[in-house]
Amino acid sequence: MKKDNRLILVSGTGRDSGKTTLICKIIHFLKDKYDVFALKITTHEHGTNKHMPDFRGEGYSIWVEHTAPEGKDTWRMIQAGAKLVFYVECLPQKMIDAYRIISKLLPDNGYILCESGGLRQEIKPAAFFMADNGKTPKESALELLPLANHFFSLSKIQLFSEKDIEKLLSPYIQL
């Protein structure tokens, strides 16, 4: 399994678990020191993106989100200070292909914050965090739990200070 030291993955036990909140707190913390890029991967076709993807391959579509509807996860990542934000819709088996396209576009000296659980099956990130919504976890989330560096409840994520984020990241990336 290939390792990517630029990648910080965040996954969750289900919807509304705090994934995007944690990613945005990390982006906000890192943005003044590093180029920070964000990526949201979904294996469900939402059909909410009305324009043509910036990149399309067999089984995946990639949009570069310069603007996004207010409240959307990618909008929140832009607001947190990510230099570039990507949105990906893909088949599960094509997730790594879409990630490779994006990672080749980005410099080696920044960090990539990615909201995706499935990608952890394909690549070893610098850090992998999981967020818990307090409900019965999805089966796919249960498979990922042993791989997580840390597991947090939504209520704890919402209270994280900048000092908490620094402590969280310091074992995994150079600050």
Secondary structure, 3 states (H helix, E strand, C coil): CEEEEEEEEEEECCCCCCHHHHHHHHHHHHCCCCCEEEEEEECCCCCCCCCCCCEEECCEEEEECCCCCCCCHHHHHHHHCCCEEEEEEECHHHHHHHHHHHHHHCCCCCEEEEECCHHHHCEEEEEEEEEECCCCCCHHHHHHHHHCCEEEEHHHHHHCCHHHHHHHHCCCCCC
